[in-house]
Amino acid sequence: MTTAQTIVEHLSALPISAQQEVLDFVEFIEARRRDRTVREDDISWSAFSLASAMRGMEDEDSLYTVADLKESFR
């Protein structure tokens, strides 16, 4: 018996109100997984976009020196 069949067997023995509660929980899990997938896709595209934008810049001369990076307080 598959997991889905076992779930259906247990679910059919529950009262309708409990079945609705199980459905709510399943929808919550689906939404959480969907959100995680969207975030992972966003991270992948951001990394790709940044890599594409920076491609070839390692060969360019630097516009700033170490002295430019030091902050002075007076």
Phi and psi in degrees as a GROMACS rama.xvg file:
@    title "Ramachandran Plot"
@    xaxis  label "Phi"
@    yaxis  label "Psi"
@TYPE xy
-77.6088  166.824  THR-2
-61.4234  -43.3754  THR-3
-61.1358  -40.7783  ALA-4
-65.7446  -39.6295  GLN-5
-64.5629  -41.5339  THR-6
-62.2959  -45.8866  ILE-7
-61.4076  -40.8678  VAL-8
-61.2555  -47.0988  GLU-9
-66.9064  -40.5665  HIS-10
-63.7653  -40.3436  LEU-11
-66.9722  -20.2214  SER-12
-83.4267  -11.8905  ALA-13
-86.1376  155.041  LEU-14
-69.1191  160.448  PRO-15
-54.6914  -41.0045  ILE-16
-62.5745  -39.0228  SER-17
-71.3252  -35.5178  ALA-18
-62.859  -38.9889  GLN-19
-64.4139  -39.0467  GLN-20
-63.5537  -41.5804  GLU-21
-63.5199  -43.3759  VAL-22
-60.1832  -43.5715  LEU-23
-58.8626  -41.9607  ASP-24
-66.8614  -41.7245  PHE-25
-62.7498  -42.1697  VAL-26
-64.5898  -36.9724  GLU-27
-61.6709  -46.0689  PHE-28
-61.9333  -42.8062  ILE-29
-60.0588  -45.0105  GLU-30
-64.0507  -42.0293  ALA-31
-62.7775  -42.5273  ARG-32
-67.4208  -38.8246  ARG-33
-64.2577  -43.1519  ARG-34
-62.4967  -40.7087  ASP-35
-63.9288  -41.1263  ARG-36
-64.1671  -41.8328  THR-37
-62.634  -43.8251  VAL-38
-62.888  -42.0256  ARG-39
-64.3068  -39.3253  GLU-40
-64.5245  -42.5376  ASP-41
-61.0969  -42.254  ASP-42
-64.0655  -42.6838  ILE-43
-62.4607  -45.5787  SER-44
-67.1071  -36.479  TRP-45
-63.8525  -43.7004  SER-46
-63.8548  -42.4486  ALA-47
-63.1444  -44.1376  PHE-48
-62.8261  -44.5822  SER-49
-64.7623  -42.8595  LEU-50
-62.7917  -39.4094  ALA-51
-66.9733  -41.0946  SER-52
-68.0712  -33.4937  ALA-53
-89.4813  -8.335  MET-54
-56.177  127.368  ARG-55
89.3027  -11.1053  GLY-56
-71.6927  -21.7187  MET-57
-65.7499  -18.0517  GLU-58
-90.5419  -9.19782  ASP-59
-80.8555  150.966  GLU-60
-71.0264  145.901  ASP-61
-73.7159  139.651  SER-62
-85.7922  -15.357  LEU-63
-126.05  155.024  TYR-64
-107.765  174.386  THR-65
-61.933  -35.1928  VAL-66
-62.452  -33.5645  ALA-67
-67.0472  -25.2051  ASP-68
-84.7698  -17.5791  LEU-69
-79.6816  131.986  LYS-70
-96.9794  133.053  GLU-71
-111.092  143.334  SER-72
-116.974  130.733  PHE-73
